[in-house]
Amino acid sequence: MSFDLTGKTALVTGTSGGIGQAIAIGLAEAGASVVAVSASNSNETVAAVRGFGGAIEELSADLSDAEGLEAVFEQALGCFGGIDILVNNAGTIRRAPAAEHSRQDWQDVIDLNLNSLFFLSQLAGKHMIARGSGKIISIASMLSYQGGVNVPGYTASKHAVAGVTKALANEWASKGIQVNAIAPGYISTRNTAPLRADEKRNQAILERIPAGRWGSPEDLKGPAVFLASSASDYMNGHVLCVDGGWMAR
């Protein structure tokens, strides 16, 4: 019963596919009503959840526009009457050597991966403080710990996600709100397609993963349900690696 999310409402961003889609479906499977927010359509996610009788509503929004986040959050509140769980998953990546990384690429990544995450968490935090409880889960990365190659903006944003998670946990844990993050390892999604297409890079990555395989978005379902449920009520400011053992090597 500790993992049962019946009666809870989850706002999940970046739900058109990949990790966000899997987490939205996983939370719905655990009983939560889901508000799916994405810049592109989440038709597959909606169809999957409704296919097993789950409750889901879809909102379309450009989350990189900080000025529009309050309206998005108000819309989300109206879907099921409140928000108990926020999953900050929406993100983007721009690949270019640091010496050639454009200001626009840098700004686009920071706007979506960091700024929208903080301001949406701020809105959710105020709502949850008034209710006396809530769960905020942000999607970090292996690049919350490492520097990566050709992704300086993404690396900066994901280091910041880990820091913001700890900062918010410090302030809100005493108010009944758990703020944590998940750091996925190398997961087979659109974002990692260029790495998997590079034979040498793909092999080097696989050789370091003790599990011997790339992760799938479904590997994030269980950890997300755990952090969204009462089973994690004494977890605060933690970044949970779901990486097939990558960080252990």
N, C-alpha and C positions, 0 to 999 in steps of 0.2 A: 504493500500500500504506500510505502514511502516514495515510490516512483510514479504514482498515479497522478495525472494532471487534470483529471476531470474537474470541470468548473473553473479552470484557469484559462486566461486568454494570453496568447503569445503574439507579439509583433516581431516579425522576422523580415529583415531587409535582404535584398539581393536574391530573390527566390525564383528567378527565371530558369535556373539550372544549377548543376554542380552542388557545392556544399550547402548553399542556402536552400535549395530545393529539398535535399535529403533531410536537413534539420527540420524544415517546416513539416515534412511528412512524418518524421519521427515523433515530433511533439504532438501532432494530431493523433498518431497511433496510440500515444500514451494518454489521450483523452482531452488534450487542450483544444480550444477554439483558436484558429490561426488567422491573423491579419498578415497577408503576404504583400510586401511592398517592393517594387522593382521598377527600374526605368524602362525595361522591356517587358513584354507580356509573360505572365506566369501561368499560361493556360495548362501546360502539362502538370504543374504542381497542383493547381486547382482540381483538375480532372482526377489526379491520383487520390487526393484526399477525399473528394466527394465520392469516388469510386468505392471506398470502404465505409461510407456513411459519416465521414468526418465533417466538421464545420470549418469553413474557410471563406474569407472574403479577400478580394484582390484590390489593391490600390496601385495606381501608376504614378510615379513621382521621380523627379531628378533630385536625388538626395545630395548631390554636390552643391546645390543651391541652398546655402544656409538660411537665407531669408525665408524660404518656403517651408522649412521644417516644422514650424509651429502649426501651420495649416494641415500638414500631413499628419501630425500627431493627433490633432483634434479630430480629423477624419477617422483615424484608427480607433480612437476612443469611442466614437459613435457606432462602430461596427458591432461590438458585443457588450458595450457598457463600461469598459475599463481595460487596463493593461496590467497584467501580473508579471509578465516575462518579456524582456526585450532582448532580441538577438541581433547584435550589430555584425552583420555578415557582408554587406555590400562593399565592394572594393574593386580596384583596378590596378593594373601594372603596366609600366612602360619600360621597355628594354632598350638601353643605349649605353655605350661606355660613358663614364662619368664626365670625361672631357667634352663629350658631345651631347650630354643630356640637356635638353632645352628647358628654358624657364617654364614654358607652357606645360610640358610633360610633368615637370616637378610640381607645379601648382595644381594640375588636374588630379594627381595622385594624392597630394596632401589634402585637397578639398574633400575628396570622397572618403579616403581611408581613415583620415584623422579628424578633420573638422566636423564632418557630418556625424561621426561616431560620438564625439564629445557633446555636441549640441543636442543630439537626439537623446543621449544618456541623461543630459541635464533636464530635458523636458520630462522624461520618464521618471527620473529621480524625484522631482518635485511631486509628481503624481503619486509615486510609491511612498514617499515620506508621509504624505497626508493620509494614506491608507494604512501605514504602519508595517508594510511588508512589500517584497518584490525581489525579482531576480534579474540581473543584467549580465548577459554573456556576450563578450566580444570575441571576434575571430582574430587571433594573433597569427604567428607564423614561426617557422624555423628561423626566419630572418628577424625575429624579435631578439634572437641570441647571436646571430652570425651576420657577416657583412654581405654575403652574396657576391655576384658578379654581374655588372651591367644593369643593376636595378637600385641605384642609390636612393631615389625618391621612395620606392616601395620599402626598402630597408629602413629608412628614417621613419616612415609612417608606422611600420610594425613594431619597431622599438618603442615608439611613442604609445602605441596601443597597450603594451605591457605596463608602461609607466602610468598611464591614465587609469588603467584597471586598479592598480594598487592605490593611487591617490583617492579615487572615489570610494574604494573599500574602506580606507582609513576614516573617511568622513561619515559614511552611511551604514557601516556595520552595526553601530549602536542603535540605529533607527529601524532595524529589522530587514535591511536590504543586503543581499549578497551580490557582490560584484566580482566576477571571475572572468577568465578568458580561456579559450581553447587554442592551442598552437598546433595546427595540423602539420604533419610531415609532408612528404611529397605525394600529392593526391592527383589522380587522373581527372583533370578538368580542362576546360578551354584555356585557362591561364597557363597551364604547364605543358600544353601541346608542343610548343617549340623545343622544350627540353627533351621530351620523349622522341621527337623527330630527329634529334641530334644523336646519332648512334653512339659516339664516344661519351657524350655527357650522360646519356641515359644509362649506359653501362656503368659509369663511375658512380652514379647515384645508387643504382641497384646494389653495387658491391658494398656500399656503406650501410645499407639498411639490413639489420639482422633478420627481419622478417622475410627478406628476399623478394619483395614485391612492392610496387607502388600501392598506395592506399586508394580506396574508393570513397566517394562521398558518403556512402552508407556506413562507413567506419566511424563517422562522426555522430550518428544518430544516438547511440547509447550514451556517450559522454555529454551530449547536449541535454538529453532527458535527465540525466543525473544532476547536472548543474541547475536545471530548471525546477527540480523537485525538492521536496522537504528532506530528501536523503542528504542534501548538501548544505543544510542549514548552518553548519559550523565551518563552512569553507568561505574564506574571504580573501580577496586580493591574490588569488592563486592563478597561475598560468599553467594549464594542464596540457602537457605534450601528448599528442596522439600521432605517433610518428614511426611505428614499427620498430622502435629501438634506435632511431637515427642519433638522438642526443646521447645515447649510452656509448657510442663508438668514439 
